[in-house]
Every structure is written in C-alpha cells, then in structure tokens.
C-alpha cells in the first residue's frame, strides 16, 4: 500500500533521472567502448518489451527502469560521438594561428588564452586540434577576445589520472573540447583578421564585455577582494591567490567562489525582492495584475543575463536550468521548490551533458538540493500534522530584529547541516578531504554573503551602465574582506582535513539511502536506514596503496610507518603530491637525500650491500638519476634511468621503476616488479599494493609485518582505450622511442641540444 501510494504521488517520475544516471555511470566505467549496433538494438528491444507488457504493472515498471538505464548508456555514447574532440598524442613545437576565445589572468601573473585553431605550420599538423589552451608571459594590449593571433607554441597532450580512480585531465579536456595545452615560445602577436562566424562574433563580444567588467571591478575594489568579486559577478576566478582558495576549501566555503545554485538563487531572490517592492509602491496596479509572475519572469531574465556574463561554465548552466524550471513553475501557478522540478532539471542536464553525472559538481549539487527539498517537505508535513495555536502580539523593533536574526541563523545552521551531510561523502570520495569546521564557517560567512556581498553585487551590476557602481562595489569589497578574514581564521583553527581513500561501495550505499530518503513520503523512508548504516560500516574498507608512480616515471611516493610518505624528488609537483598525500592519509612528506658516491652504479651496489646488514633510514637516497629506498619493513624501491642500472638491483629490489621508455624489463628471471616508462605512457600512473606476510602463520597480516609478499600493480587505464584516451598510443614513449632532439646545423652529435621548454625556464 505504501509503495502504491508513493507511485500515485509521482515517485516513479522522480526515479527517471536516477535510472538515467545509472546508465551514464555504467557507460563511463566500462573498460571498452560499446558498439552502436548493440546499444541501439538493446534500446529498441527494451522499448518494444516495455510496450508489450504495459498491462502487467510491476513487470512494466521493471522494463521501464531497464529502458532508462540503457537510454543513459546511449545518451553518453551519443555525446562522446558527437564531440569527437581531436587531441594530440605527443609534445610538439609548431607555429599556430587561431582566434582568441577567452583570456584569463592567472594569479602567477601569466595570461591563459583559449584559442580556436585556424591553421598550423612548420610542421602542418594533419591531426589538428580544434581548440587549445595556451599560457603566455605577456600579452599585447590590442589582443582581446575575437582577435586572430599567431605565435610559436609548445603543445602538450593532456595527462591522464595522477593516480588510478582520480581526476582525469584527458576526460575533462575531451568533453571540454580542448585538444591540447601548452605555452607560447614567441608571441602571441596579432595576425591578419579573418571573417568569423556569427556565433563566434557574438561569443567574442560577450567575452570582451566580461573582461571589461572584470577589469572595472578589479580597479574599483583591488587586491584579492577584487579578484573574488570578479569571480562572483563575471565568473573570472583564475586570479584568486591560491592561499585564499585553500583556506576556503579547508573551511568548506569554496562553493561561494564558483558560480552555482547559491549565486543564481541569491540573484533571483534579490531581483524578485526589488520587483515586489517596486510593485508594492503601486497598489492599484498590483491588485489587478499577477505581479508575482512578473517578478518571477524578471528574475528569469536576470539569471539568464547572469549566465551569459558568467561565461556559461557547466556549473552555472546546470544551476540556471534548475532555477529556471522553478521560476517557470511560478509562472504556471505551481509550487517552485518540489522534487518534481528538481527531477525535471536533472533530466535536462543529463540529456544535454551526460558526462557531468560522474563529476563531483553534479553529484554534490543535486545531492544537496535533493536533501534540502526533502528536508523542507518533511518539516512542512510535520508542522501540518501538529498544528500549534499562535498568539500574535505587537513586538518592539529590537525584539523583531532579534527574532529575525535568530530565525536566519537557525535556518542557515539547518541548511548547512542538511547540505553538509548530503555532500560530505561525495567530497571525501573525490577529493579525499573534509571540512571539519564547515558548519562554523558557513554560519560565520553566509550571513555576510547573503546580506552584503551578493545583493550589492546585483546593485552594482544594475548601476554599472550609469557609472554609479563605485560605492556599491566598495561595500561589496568590505564584505569580501570580512569573508577572507573569517575563512583564514577558521582555517587556522581547523584540524587536518585529509581522510584517505573512500571505497566506492560506501558512496553507492549512501546514494541509495539519499534517493530513498528524499523521494519517498511514507514510512518507506525508513528503508534508507540500513543503506546509510551499511555506508558507514564500509568507510574503512578502502585499501591504501603502498607506492604511487607518476605516468612519466619521474615521481615515486612510498608509504612509511607513522603517517609519513617518502618522495624521490626534492621539489615534486605540488598538485600531485597534495593529492597523493591525502590519498595515502599522510601528514609528513620526507624529501630525498643526496649520496656522496657520484657514480650511480656503484652507489646502487653500495646501497644494496649496506641495506642487507641494517635497514636504511626512511626516505629515498639519490645519486644522479638513480634513487633507492629501503624501509624498516624490508621494502626496497629503486628508480633507475636505464636498464643497465636497474639490472644491478634485480635480485634484491621489490619494485623497480625505469625512467627510459626505450628499455625493456631486464629482470625477467627475478621476482622484482619492474615498471617501465613505456608501460606508464600506455597505461597511465600506477599504484602498487604490497601484501604483508606474518612470519609465524604465513598469512596476510597488518602493516607492521616485516616480510613482503608478491606486489600487485594497478594502472590508471586498464582495458581498451576509451575515446578520451586514444591519443596515448601515439606518444613517443608509448611507441618505445627516445625523446625527440632537434638537429641543429653545426652542433656535434654528442653535444646536447636544449629543448624549447629548457630554454624558457
């Protein structure tokens, strides 16, 4: 009876985006690309079967669910086929001519240009990317969005995941239409202007307007406050200092930087409030016309303009769709804040950009919104069942303001708790971090953002065409100063936010619990409890890798006892090490030490000989390009520049990483695990799991066991290449070729020739 009641209340429609998402996730998690014939055949077969069993209600529902799942797979396949982004497979220096789409000011002082490629020469690329993203040290004043530019550039293919199951640059670039990234070696400079398509001209005009507004905001406010204000109003956030970004991430308030549903809702709410106040000044007109619909329509146009000026990033588009559905519901005298409207928004997003389903932004956004809508509906039902007699009496101004302030703070606290509970696990799964003091930070910051920052951002935007935005932007800047101050103080108080890896089983169970809890209205909500409890019980089941290896074989990290990791390079990539440290739940990174022996072969032999007698101190010891580590548990990890050096460690090492892509495995007759650069170039970064064997029982034991069993290596890309990874097979390393060296006339063959990036540095 409860199930029948749920279906009568429309729960079946609410599950449509859920089953579509299941199909999308299944497609992107496949190890090979499905064929069109199979997908279209399955979709048609399930459609016919669903129609045939329409008189059998339960079977019909099951067939519908399967049909939507298969449709999700087909939609994802269609988007992948439709985009067909051209991605280069190897580094190359080329003279490029293209049209500037976007210019971003980086916090480092460099400029980052997104360019639509018109032509390439010296050499002319046969597989030419359509859009690239290139940085430059300086930019001439006359270059703007829509300008045709030319210059000598170094193009680089996108990298894969920095570790298995982590963020994949190739994936995001493929679905963002970016075929390469790189930097200018000379230029850019203006080239002969060509006739641009109408769509490109309109887009360029909007981008020039965005940059002009961003420059005006920076000039009026200045400092990091100006950069944040530019991010909030026009979506230009590349210039925000990284220390402020990190403070906001650590306190869980980074969502105020990225234009999302919060900003769209605040803009729509401010515009609707202004319009309702304006209509209230004309009571005769308001009594004869549906002014609420007029205000909603005005807010709809306002958020559409906000979407255009913000750069139409994916998160902003998704938020616009969600809010637009709710405002349109107001126009048709429907309730705006309902799960049905949220389901419609999710369906539209999945139809347009199905790849967003597997990203953290989509998951956290819809999880938070669903939880808030569900909590609001549950609270409304509770109040309806328990009516309370109210006695109204006239209150003084101070008491009214106090009551309003308390109500606002309670509402903010409830909103932060509900949204935080719904999104924490997704944030932990994607970023391996949580914000322990997010509730405190949101309670402290959100009143400033809601009352000062965003309203005055709207007021300043409306006054900007008349040149009256200066004082309003100054007030907005003062509010942002308070936001920065509060975020930095709370970040200093916050404990370590790294929590290690989260198993996918926990996220799956939590998602099922969230769906049941938010989409049901009867006692069936209690069915979510077992799934929620199961999610909590499986949180600690994730297996942490013992060794992580980058896809270029240059960076290796090894887990050491006591929450430490050892790294083989003194200055590793900051982004990679931050991700690896959080994944391995480490608080301390041990840098390498340099050996006194300059000869790499002799150093390695001496290191192995001395390691037999006593365990080396934790951390890598390096000589030239050879590094070795001997942990107290008996683990010996070696990084060698070539097969000859690696061969000296075959009989003793547990894991050997060879940096040369030309060399093969020299340790086939030993038990050492050898990972070559060619393997890494083809399969991406790797993680190694070591099985500890207890000396007494001979069975797998804990981390303290001193004997190491056979290691297990897992690469980031396993199975056949998907469309966003096919370019990997064309790199020189994947083909087993040495790095390319340009031949220069008059230079002897034995003299090393510096490559272009070396000259730049």
C-alpha positions, 0 to 999 in steps of 0.5 A, a space after each residue: 500500500 505504501 509503495 502504491 501510494 508513493 507511485 500515485 504521488 509521482 515517485 516513479 517520475 522522480 526515479 527517471 533521472 536516477 535510472 538515467 544516471 545509472 546508465 551514464 555511470 555504467 557507460 563511463 566505467 566500462 573498460 571498452 567502448 560499446 558498439 552502436 549496433 548493440 546499444 541501439 538494438 538493446 534500446 529498441 528491444 527494451 522499448 518494444 518489451 516495455 510496450 508489450 507488457 504495459 498491462 502487467 504493472 510491476 513487470 512494466 515498471 521493471 522494463 521501464 527502469 531497464 529502458 532508462 538505464 540503457 537510454 543513459 548508456 546511449 545518451 553518453 555514447 551519443 555525446 562522446 560521438 558527437 564531440 569527437 574532440 581531436 587531441 594530440 598524442 605527443 609534445 610538439 613545437 609548431 607555429 599556430 594561428 587561431 582566434 582568441 576565445 577567452 583570456 584569463 589572468 592567472 594569479 602567477 601573473 601569466 595570461 591563459 588564452 583559449 584559442 580556436 585553431 585556424 591553421 598550423 605550420 612548420 610542421 602542418 599538423 594533419 591531426 589538428 586540434 580544434 581548440 587549445 589552451 595556451 599560457 603566455 608571459 605577456 600579452 599585447 594590449 590590442 589582443 582581446 577576445 575575437 582577435 586572430 593571433 599567431 605565435 610559436 607554441 609548445 603543445 602538450 597532450 593532456 595527462 591522464 589520472 595522477 593516480 588510478 580512480 582520480 581526476 582525469 585531465 584527458 576526460 575533462 579536456 575531451 568533453 571540454 573540447 580542448 585538444 591540447 595545452 601548452 605555452 607560447 615560445 614567441 608571441 602571441 602577436 596579432 595576425 591578419 583578421 579573418 571573417 568569423 562566424 556569427 556565433 563566434 562574433 557574438 561569443 567574442 563580444 560577450 567575452 570582451 564585455 566580461 573582461 571589461 567588467 572584470 577589469 572595472 571591478 578589479 580597479 574599483 575594489 583591488 587586491 584579492 577582494 577584487 579578484 573574488 568579486 570578479 569571480 562572483 559577478 563575471 565568473 573570472 576566478 583564475 586570479 584568486 591567490 591560491 592561499 585564499 582558495 585553500 583556506 576556503 576549501 579547508 573551511 568548506 566555503 569554496 562553493 561561494 567562489 564558483 558560480 552555482 545554485 547559491 549565486 543564481 538563487 541569491 540573484 533571483 531572490 534579490 531581483 524578485 525582492 526589488 520587483 515586489 517592492 517596486 510593485 508594492 509602491 503601486 497598489 492599484 496596479 498590483 491588485 489587478 495584475 499577477 505581479 508575482 509572475 512578473 517578478 518571477 519572469 524578471 528574475 528569469 531574465 536576470 539569471 539568464 543575463 547572469 549566465 551569459 556574463 558568467 561565461 556559461 561554465 557547466 556549473 552555472 548552466 546546470 544551476 540556471 536550468 534548475 532555477 529556471 524550471 522553478 521560476 517557470 513553475 511560478 509562472 504556471 501557478 505551481 509550487 517552485 521548490 518540489 522534487 518534481 522540478 528538481 527531477 525535471 532539471 536533472 533530466 535536462 542536464 543529463 540529456 544535454 551533458 551526460 558526462 557531468 553525472 560522474 563529476 563531483 559538481 553534479 553529484 554534490 549539487 543535486 545531492 544537496 538540493 535533493 536533501 534540502 527539498 526533502 528536508 523542507 517537505 518533511 518539516 512542512 508535513 510535520 508542522 501540518 500534522 501538529 498544528 500549534 495555536 499562535 498568539 500574535 502580539 505587537 513586538 518592539 523593533 529590537 525584539 523583531 530584529 532579534 527574532 529575525 536574526 535568530 530565525 536566519 541563523 537557525 535556518 542557515 545552521 539547518 541548511 548547512 547541516 542538511 547540505 553538509 551531510 548530503 555532500 560530505 561523502 561525495 567530497 571525501 570520495 573525490 577529493 579525499 578531504 573534509 571540512 571539519 569546521 564547515 558548519 562554523 564557517 558557513 554560519 560565520 560567512 553566509 550571513 555576510 554573503 547573503 546580506 552584503 556581498 551578493 545583493 550589492 553585487 546585483 546593485 552594482 551590476 544594475 548601476 554599472 551602465 550609469 557609472 554609479 557602481 563605485 560605492 556599491 562595489 566598495 561595500 561589496 569589497 568590505 564584505 569580501 574582506 570580512 569573508 577572507 578574514 573569517 575563512 583564514 581564521 577558521 582555517 587556522 583553527 581547523 584540524 587536518 582535513 585529509 581522510 584517505 581513500 573512500 571505497 566506492 561501495 560506501 558512496 553507492 550505499 549512501 546514494 541509495 539511502 539519499 534517493 530513498 530518503 528524499 523521494 519517498 513520503 511514507 514510512 518507506 523512508 525508513 528503508 534508507 536506514 540500513 543503506 546509510 548504516 551499511 555506508 558507514 560500516 564500509 568507510 574503512 574498507 578502502 585499501 591504501 596503496 603502498 607506492 604511487 608512480 607518476 605516468 612519466 616515471 619521474 615521481 615515486 611516493 612510498 608509504 612509511 610507518 607513522 603517517 609519513 610518505 617518502 618522495 624521490 624528488 626534492 621539489 615534486 609537483 605540488 598538485 600531485 603530491 597534495 593529492 597523493 598525500 591525502 590519498 595515502 592519509 599522510 601528514 609528513 612528506 620526507 624529501 630525498 637525500 643526496 649520496 656522496 658516491 657520484 657514480 650511480 652504479 656503484 652507489 646502487 651496489 653500495 646501497 644494496 650491500 649496506 641495506 642487507 646488514 641494517 635497514 636504511 633510514 626512511 626516505 629515498 637516497 639519490 645519486 644522479 638519476 638513480 634513487 633507492 629506498 629501503 624501509 624498516 619493513 624490508 621494502 626496497 624501491 629503486 628508480 633507475 634511468 636505464 636498464 643497465 642500472 636497474 639490472 644491478 638491483 634485480 635480485 634484491 629490489 621489490 619494485 623497480 621503476 625505469 625512467 627510459 621508455 626505450 628499455 625493456 624489463 631486464 629482470 625477467 628471471 627475478 621476482 622484482 616488479 619492474 615498471 617501465 616508462 613505456 608501460 606508464 605512457 600506455 597505461 597511465 600512473 600506477 599504484 602498487 599494493 604490497 601484501 604483508 606476510 606474518 612470519 609465524 602463520 604465513 598469512 596476510 597480516 597488518 602493516 607492521 609485518 616485516 616480510 613482503 609478499 608478491 606486489 600487485 600493480 594497478 594502472 590508471 587505464 586498464 582495458 581498451 582505450 576509451 575515446 578520451 584516451 586514444 591519443 596515448 598510443 601515439 606518444 613517443 614513449 608509448 611507441 618505445 622511442 627516445 625523446 625527440 632532439 632537434 638537429 641543429 646545423 653545426 652542433 656535434 652529435 654528442 653535444 646536447 641540444 636544449 629543448 624549447 621548454 629548457 630554454 624558457 625556464 
